[in-house]
Amino acid sequence: MLRVEHINKKLGDFKLKDISFEVKEGEYFVILGPTGTGKTIILETIAGVYSPDSGSIYINDINISNLPPERRNIGFVYQDYLLFPHLSVSENIIFGLKAKKISRWDMKEALEEISTMLNIKHLLNRNTTTLSGGEQQRVAFARAIVTSPKILLLDEVSSALDPNTKEVFQRNLKSLHKKLRTTTIHITHDFNEAIYLADRIAVMKNGEIYQIGTVDEIFNHPKSEFVADFIGYDRVKIKK
């Protein structure tokens, strides 16, 4: 489905170094690593915010490395959600549909479906600046998935939530993925979140991927000293 091949990217003093991985159709793929290790830059390169210095990105065997972001059909949710403060909730959600010149009827139908699915129908006429963090998050998700993207990119989307809200969010996210089966790449530094959500995990440090595997392979069979130290190998007890 998604294939990233030997991506290198230099930004100031930071470098992504020979990043390669594949994500299967419908898979929930988590990139796990310390803050500042380049996880967001990988997502932004996939989305088209940055062009790779070398290497290629494929979706369904089509090279998208040089396509502009709007032609990649990728949904992106940043950790601070980036909602438009001058637009209502409903206007935020349908923003991408307007850009695709969807008919007014289809737009209304899509808005109804996604707002019902995410339980935000009561918020549609609200200004985004009046929403709680959890409400903003659901609106950002609605905006990202209402266009039926081929791939959904999630950038530390639960990092600003309190523990109780984060737990509810993770359950809802898992349920949503089970229903939609959208191919998803989620970056986080939260071990518990990775264990709960991921089909497979890539562990990163300083712009490099050190190991890719299932939850069991990463947390019970680390292949390097860094991965073992980072996950606290002798302390890990998997609960998924």
C-alpha positions as a Python dict, from the first residue, in 0.01 Angstrom:
ca = {
    (1, 'M'): (0, 0, 0),
    (2, 'L'): (254, 261, 120),
    (3, 'R'): (621, 203, 48),
    (4, 'V'): (894, 436, 169),
    (5, 'E'): (1231, 360, 9),
    (6, 'H'): (1567, 497, 127),
    (7, 'I'): (1443, 845, 216),
    (8, 'N'): (1710, 1096, 315),
    (9, 'K'): (1624, 1451, 418),
    (10, 'K'): (1843, 1724, 570),
    (11, 'L'): (1680, 2011, 758),
    (12, 'G'): (1935, 2238, 924),
    (13, 'D'): (2150, 2019, 1147),
    (14, 'F'): (1899, 1731, 1141),
    (15, 'K'): (1895, 1440, 897),
    (16, 'L'): (1659, 1157, 818),
    (17, 'K'): (1890, 870, 727),
    (18, 'D'): (1791, 599, 480),
    (19, 'I'): (1433, 560, 602),
    (20, 'S'): (1263, 253, 454),
    (21, 'F'): (942, 75, 555),
    (22, 'E'): (615, -58, 414),
    (23, 'V'): (263, -21, 550),
    (24, 'K'): (-3, -268, 440),
    (25, 'E'): (-357, -181, 333),
    (26, 'G'): (-568, -116, 642),
    (27, 'E'): (-272, -151, 880),
    (28, 'Y'): (-222, 59, 1194),
    (29, 'F'): (149, 139, 1189),
    (30, 'V'): (308, 325, 1481),
    (31, 'I'): (641, 507, 1473),
    (32, 'L'): (774, 516, 1828),
    (33, 'G'): (1070, 717, 1949),
    (34, 'P'): (1199, 994, 2174),
    (35, 'T'): (1102, 1357, 2114),
    (36, 'G'): (1313, 1524, 1845),
    (37, 'T'): (1405, 1204, 1663),
    (38, 'G'): (1244, 1297, 1329),
    (39, 'K'): (906, 1125, 1351),
    (40, 'T'): (706, 1429, 1241),
    (41, 'I'): (945, 1498, 953),
    (42, 'I'): (876, 1148, 819),
    (43, 'L'): (501, 1218, 820),
    (44, 'E'): (550, 1558, 659),
    (45, 'T'): (767, 1405, 387),
    (46, 'I'): (501, 1142, 316),
    (47, 'A'): (235, 1416, 307),
    (48, 'G'): (439, 1633, 71),
    (49, 'V'): (527, 1917, 308),
    (50, 'Y'): (891, 1834, 233),
    (51, 'S'): (1047, 1674, -73),
    (52, 'P'): (1304, 1404, 0),
    (53, 'D'): (1666, 1479, -88),
    (54, 'S'): (1683, 1123, -214),
    (55, 'G'): (1465, 814, -209),
    (56, 'S'): (1106, 752, -314),
    (57, 'I'): (754, 720, -173),
    (58, 'Y'): (494, 494, -335),
    (59, 'I'): (121, 452, -277),
    (60, 'N'): (-15, 143, -451),
    (61, 'D'): (305, 127, -659),
    (62, 'I'): (260, 484, -786),
    (63, 'N'): (556, 713, -713),
    (64, 'I'): (415, 1018, -533),
    (65, 'S'): (753, 1166, -430),
    (66, 'N'): (706, 1476, -646),
    (67, 'L'): (329, 1516, -625),
    (68, 'P'): (195, 1827, -446),
    (69, 'P'): (22, 1754, -113),
    (70, 'E'): (-330, 1814, -248),
    (71, 'R'): (-288, 1536, -503),
    (72, 'R'): (-175, 1267, -259),
    (73, 'N'): (-514, 1199, -94),
    (74, 'I'): (-358, 1187, 252),
    (75, 'G'): (-527, 1302, 574),
    (76, 'F'): (-309, 1464, 841),
    (77, 'V'): (-391, 1542, 1204),
    (78, 'Y'): (-126, 1742, 1392),
    (79, 'Q'): (-90, 1736, 1769),
    (80, 'D'): (-223, 2093, 1799),
    (81, 'Y'): (-504, 2013, 1548),
    (82, 'L'): (-458, 2337, 1342),
    (83, 'L'): (-830, 2416, 1316),
    (84, 'F'): (-927, 2734, 1135),
    (85, 'P'): (-1039, 2981, 1406),
    (86, 'H'): (-1239, 3197, 1163),
    (87, 'L'): (-1456, 2903, 1052),
    (88, 'S'): (-1730, 2712, 1237),
    (89, 'V'): (-1693, 2345, 1319),
    (90, 'S'): (-1897, 2239, 1016),
    (91, 'E'): (-1698, 2473, 788),
    (92, 'N'): (-1373, 2326, 921),
    (93, 'I'): (-1491, 1973, 852),
    (94, 'I'): (-1605, 2033, 494),
    (95, 'F'): (-1305, 2250, 401),
    (96, 'G'): (-1133, 1967, 214),
    (97, 'L'): (-1455, 1867, 39),
    (98, 'K'): (-1497, 2221, -94),
    (99, 'A'): (-1144, 2209, -229),
    (100, 'K'): (-1240, 1891, -416),
    (101, 'K'): (-1551, 2065, -554),
    (102, 'I'): (-1789, 1806, -408),
    (103, 'S'): (-2158, 1876, -470),
    (104, 'R'): (-2353, 2053, -195),
    (105, 'W'): (-2574, 1746, -143),
    (106, 'D'): (-2280, 1504, -113),
    (107, 'M'): (-2107, 1748, 120),
    (108, 'K'): (-2411, 1764, 346),
    (109, 'E'): (-2439, 1385, 348),
    (110, 'A'): (-2069, 1340, 430),
    (111, 'L'): (-2091, 1597, 711),
    (112, 'E'): (-2393, 1420, 859),
    (113, 'E'): (-2222, 1080, 848),
    (114, 'I'): (-1888, 1186, 996),
    (115, 'S'): (-2037, 1409, 1268),
    (116, 'T'): (-2266, 1125, 1376),
    (117, 'M'): (-1977, 876, 1377),
    (118, 'L'): (-1762, 1103, 1596),
    (119, 'N'): (-2052, 1227, 1811),
    (120, 'I'): (-2000, 1595, 1728),
    (121, 'K'): (-2333, 1687, 1563),
    (122, 'H'): (-2413, 1914, 1857),
    (123, 'L'): (-2092, 2110, 1789),
    (124, 'L'): (-2140, 2186, 1419),
    (125, 'N'): (-2245, 2550, 1463),
    (126, 'R'): (-1986, 2627, 1731),
    (127, 'N'): (-1674, 2836, 1684),
    (128, 'T'): (-1364, 2616, 1718),
    (129, 'T'): (-1210, 2854, 1975),
    (130, 'T'): (-1485, 2757, 2224),
    (131, 'L'): (-1413, 2383, 2209),
    (132, 'S'): (-1234, 2171, 2467),
    (133, 'G'): (-916, 1984, 2371),
    (134, 'G'): (-1105, 1658, 2322),
    (135, 'E'): (-1371, 1830, 2110),
    (136, 'Q'): (-1106, 2001, 1895),
    (137, 'Q'): (-944, 1664, 1843),
    (138, 'R'): (-1264, 1502, 1717),
    (139, 'V'): (-1325, 1792, 1479),
    (140, 'A'): (-969, 1762, 1346),
    (141, 'F'): (-1026, 1390, 1289),
    (142, 'A'): (-1354, 1458, 1113),
    (143, 'R'): (-1183, 1707, 881),
    (144, 'A'): (-906, 1459, 805),
    (145, 'I'): (-1121, 1155, 729),
    (146, 'V'): (-1431, 1311, 569),
    (147, 'T'): (-1247, 1316, 235),
    (148, 'S'): (-1188, 935, 256),
    (149, 'P'): (-807, 958, 240),
    (150, 'K'): (-600, 661, 129),
    (151, 'I'): (-370, 717, 427),
    (152, 'L'): (-422, 889, 763),
    (153, 'L'): (-120, 1045, 935),
    (154, 'L'): (-143, 1117, 1310),
    (155, 'D'): (118, 1334, 1481),
    (156, 'E'): (125, 1283, 1861),
    (157, 'V'): (-250, 1344, 1860),
    (158, 'S'): (-310, 1249, 2224),
    (159, 'S'): (-11, 1426, 2380),
    (160, 'A'): (-210, 1730, 2500),
    (161, 'L'): (-492, 1530, 2660),
    (162, 'D'): (-533, 1454, 3029),
    (163, 'P'): (-502, 1083, 3124),
    (164, 'N'): (-876, 1012, 3140),
    (165, 'T'): (-951, 1187, 2810),
    (166, 'K'): (-652, 1014, 2650),
    (167, 'E'): (-781, 671, 2752),
    (168, 'V'): (-1126, 740, 2606),
    (169, 'F'): (-967, 879, 2290),
    (170, 'Q'): (-752, 570, 2240),
    (171, 'R'): (-1055, 342, 2271),
    (172, 'N'): (-1248, 556, 2023),
    (173, 'L'): (-955, 566, 1784),
    (174, 'K'): (-922, 188, 1789),
    (175, 'S'): (-1295, 150, 1727),
    (176, 'L'): (-1286, 404, 1444),
    (177, 'H'): (-997, 227, 1274),
    (178, 'K'): (-1173, -107, 1306),
    (179, 'K'): (-1477, 43, 1134),
    (180, 'L'): (-1306, 243, 858),
    (181, 'R'): (-989, 35, 807),
    (182, 'T'): (-806, 345, 686),
    (183, 'T'): (-433, 279, 649),
    (184, 'T'): (-286, 475, 940),
    (185, 'I'): (60, 591, 1048),
    (186, 'H'): (64, 721, 1404),
    (187, 'I'): (369, 870, 1572),
    (188, 'T'): (406, 874, 1948),
    (189, 'H'): (655, 848, 2233),
    (190, 'D'): (396, 673, 2453),
    (191, 'F'): (470, 300, 2490),
    (192, 'N'): (124, 214, 2620),
    (193, 'E'): (-42, 390, 2328),
    (194, 'A'): (180, 205, 2080),
    (195, 'I'): (107, -131, 2243),
    (196, 'Y'): (-268, -70, 2248),
    (197, 'L'): (-309, 58, 1893),
    (198, 'A'): (-36, -83, 1672),
    (199, 'D'): (-37, -375, 1433),
    (200, 'R'): (334, -309, 1384),
    (201, 'I'): (583, -62, 1528),
    (202, 'A'): (896, 112, 1397),
    (203, 'V'): (1136, 237, 1666),
    (204, 'M'): (1340, 549, 1582),
    (205, 'K'): (1630, 744, 1719),
    (206, 'N'): (1817, 1044, 1573),
    (207, 'G'): (1667, 1017, 1226),
    (208, 'E'): (1714, 641, 1189),
    (209, 'I'): (1483, 341, 1222),
    (210, 'Y'): (1637, 80, 1451),
    (211, 'Q'): (1373, -194, 1440),
    (212, 'I'): (1037, -272, 1280),
    (213, 'G'): (812, -550, 1406),
    (214, 'T'): (496, -655, 1581),
    (215, 'V'): (428, -543, 1937),
    (216, 'D'): (561, -877, 2064),
    (217, 'E'): (877, -854, 1852),
    (218, 'I'): (957, -500, 1964),
    (219, 'F'): (881, -532, 2332),
    (220, 'N'): (986, -892, 2394),
    (221, 'H'): (1262, -936, 2137),
    (222, 'P'): (1450, -605, 2091),
    (223, 'K'): (1730, -634, 1834),
    (224, 'S'): (1959, -358, 1959),
    (225, 'E'): (2084, -213, 2285),
    (226, 'F'): (1908, 117, 2210),
    (227, 'V'): (1567, -47, 2156),
    (228, 'A'): (1608, -258, 2471),
    (229, 'D'): (1706, 46, 2679),
    (230, 'F'): (1439, 272, 2527),
    (231, 'I'): (1149, 36, 2595),
    (232, 'G'): (1285, -76, 2932),
    (233, 'Y'): (1310, -434, 2812),
    (234, 'D'): (1340, -598, 3157),
    (235, 'R'): (1035, -407, 3283),
    (236, 'V'): (795, -447, 2993),
    (237, 'K'): (467, -631, 3044),
    (238, 'I'): (247, -619, 2738),
    (239, 'K'): (-122, -549, 2794),
    (240, 'K'): (-309, -504, 2469),
}
